[in-house]
Amino acid sequence: MATTRTLRVPRRKLRLIAAVVGVCTLVLAGVAGSPAYAAGNLDTDNITLDGGAADFGNNPHLFGAPTQPGTVSWSGTSLTGPITARVQGLLYHDDLFTGRCVRIRVTWERSDLSDLSTSTRSLCRTAGGLAARSIDLSFTSTEVRFVFVSVQVQQADGSWRVNGPSPTIRVAFLD
């Protein structure tokens, strides 16, 4: 005759197991429906560029440079699907004595740093002084992994040149 054994688990242990299972369920539900993925916001990087007469960041602009950063944000519904890289902030013409053009140049790059696309926006003044232009540039691709941002000043011959203490930056996705 076979003997049947009943496994008895004390109530205290049952409550502990139930609590652990409940917490695990909440954590997993939170990850699957996390606001970062639901809203599409995967990563954000703050950037400030000081290119002498051309700067990028946000107000206030004091003593020749922006005091608040602009942003490079990355959004999408998953890490493997299309990703939108977005550059937002203010481009500044910061030459009190000379009127000329300044621009921001954004290059959207693959993981091997090869170019996918380039976007530019300019700000021109006929006289010296501080001026600003709002920048909102974006690019969507399954391949975009880096954003290279530079501020440039137009030369008398029409060419563009970077100068200043920190006129360029490369930002990586999920760095």
C-alpha positions in Angstrom: 0.0 0.0 0.0 1.4 3.4 -1.0 1.7 6.1 1.4 0.6 9.6 0.4 2.5 12.5 1.9 1.1 16.0 2.1 3.6 18.8 1.9 2.9 21.3 4.5 4.2 24.8 4.1 3.8 27.1 7.0 1.6 30.1 6.4 4.5 32.5 7.0 6.5 31.0 4.1 3.4 31.0 1.9 3.0 34.7 2.5 6.7 35.3 1.7 6.4 33.3 -1.5 3.3 35.2 -2.5 4.9 38.6 -1.8 8.0 37.6 -3.9 5.9 36.5 -6.8 3.8 39.7 -6.5 6.9 41.9 -6.5 8.4 40.0 -9.5 5.1 40.4 -11.4 5.0 44.2 -10.7 8.7 44.6 -11.7 8.2 42.7 -15.0 5.0 44.6 -15.8 6.9 47.8 -15.1 9.7 46.9 -17.5 7.4 45.7 -20.2 5.2 48.9 -20.0 7.9 51.2 -18.8 7.3 54.9 -19.6 10.7 55.1 -21.4 9.5 52.7 -24.0 5.9 53.7 -24.0 6.7 57.3 -24.5 9.6 56.3 -26.9 12.3 58.2 -25.0 15.3 55.9 -25.0 18.2 58.3 -24.1 19.0 62.1 -23.8 22.4 63.8 -23.8 23.1 67.4 -22.9 25.5 69.3 -25.2 27.0 72.8 -25.2 29.3 74.0 -28.0 31.5 77.1 -27.8 32.7 78.0 -31.3 33.8 81.6 -30.7 31.3 83.5 -33.0 29.1 80.4 -33.3 27.6 78.7 -30.2 25.0 76.0 -29.5 23.1 75.4 -26.2 20.3 77.3 -24.5 19.6 80.6 -22.7 20.9 82.4 -21.0 24.0 83.2 -23.2 26.5 85.0 -20.9 30.1 86.0 -21.2 30.5 84.5 -24.7 28.8 81.1 -24.3 25.4 79.5 -23.6 25.0 78.6 -19.9 22.4 75.9 -20.4 22.8 72.9 -22.7 20.9 71.9 -25.9 20.0 68.2 -26.2 20.5 65.2 -28.4 17.6 62.8 -27.7 17.0 59.3 -29.0 13.5 57.9 -29.3 11.8 54.8 -30.6 9.6 51.9 -29.5 12.5 49.4 -29.2 16.2 49.2 -29.3 16.3 47.3 -32.5 13.6 49.2 -34.5 13.8 52.6 -36.2 15.3 55.2 -33.9 14.9 59.0 -34.2 17.8 61.1 -33.2 16.9 64.7 -32.4 19.0 67.8 -31.8 17.3 70.7 -30.0 18.5 74.0 -28.7 19.6 77.5 -29.9 22.2 78.4 -32.4 23.9 81.7 -31.5 25.6 84.3 -33.6 28.0 85.7 -31.0 30.2 88.3 -32.7 29.6 91.8 -31.2 31.6 93.6 -34.0 31.2 91.7 -37.3 28.2 90.6 -39.3 28.5 87.2 -40.9 26.9 83.8 -41.1 27.2 81.0 -38.6 25.7 77.5 -38.8 25.1 74.3 -37.0 26.0 71.1 -39.0 24.6 67.8 -37.8 25.8 64.5 -39.3 23.8 61.4 -38.5 26.1 58.4 -38.4 26.1 54.6 -38.4 27.9 52.5 -35.8 31.1 52.5 -38.0 30.9 56.3 -38.1 30.0 56.4 -41.8 27.5 59.1 -42.7 23.8 58.5 -43.2 22.8 62.1 -43.7 23.7 65.7 -42.9 21.5 68.6 -41.9 22.5 72.3 -41.5 20.8 75.5 -40.3 22.3 79.0 -40.7 21.9 82.3 -38.9 23.2 85.4 -40.7 23.6 89.0 -39.5 24.7 92.0 -41.5 26.0 93.7 -38.3 27.6 92.5 -35.1 25.6 91.5 -32.1 24.1 88.5 -30.3 21.3 86.7 -32.1 19.8 83.2 -31.7 17.8 80.8 -33.8 15.8 77.9 -32.5 17.1 74.5 -33.8 15.0 71.3 -34.0 16.6 68.7 -36.3 15.8 65.0 -36.5 16.6 61.9 -38.4 15.0 58.4 -38.2 16.7 55.2 -39.2 17.4 51.7 -38.0 21.1 52.4 -38.5 21.6 55.7 -36.7 24.0 55.3 -33.7 26.0 58.5 -33.5 25.3 62.2 -34.0 28.2 64.5 -34.8 27.4 68.2 -34.2 29.5 71.2 -35.1 29.1 75.0 -35.1 30.9 76.8 -37.9 31.6 80.3 -39.1 31.4 81.4 -42.7 34.7 82.8 -44.0 35.1 85.7 -46.5 35.7 83.2 -49.3 32.4 81.4 -48.6 33.9 78.4 -46.9 32.9 77.2 -43.4 35.3 76.7 -40.6 35.1 75.5 -37.0 37.0 77.5 -34.4 36.7 78.3 -30.7 37.4 76.2 -27.6 34.8 73.4 -28.1 33.1 73.7 -31.5 32.3 69.9 -32.1 31.0 66.9 -30.3 30.1 63.3 -31.2 27.2 61.8 -29.2 26.6 58.0 -29.1 23.3 56.3 -28.6 23.1 54.7 -25.2 26.6 55.8 -24.2 
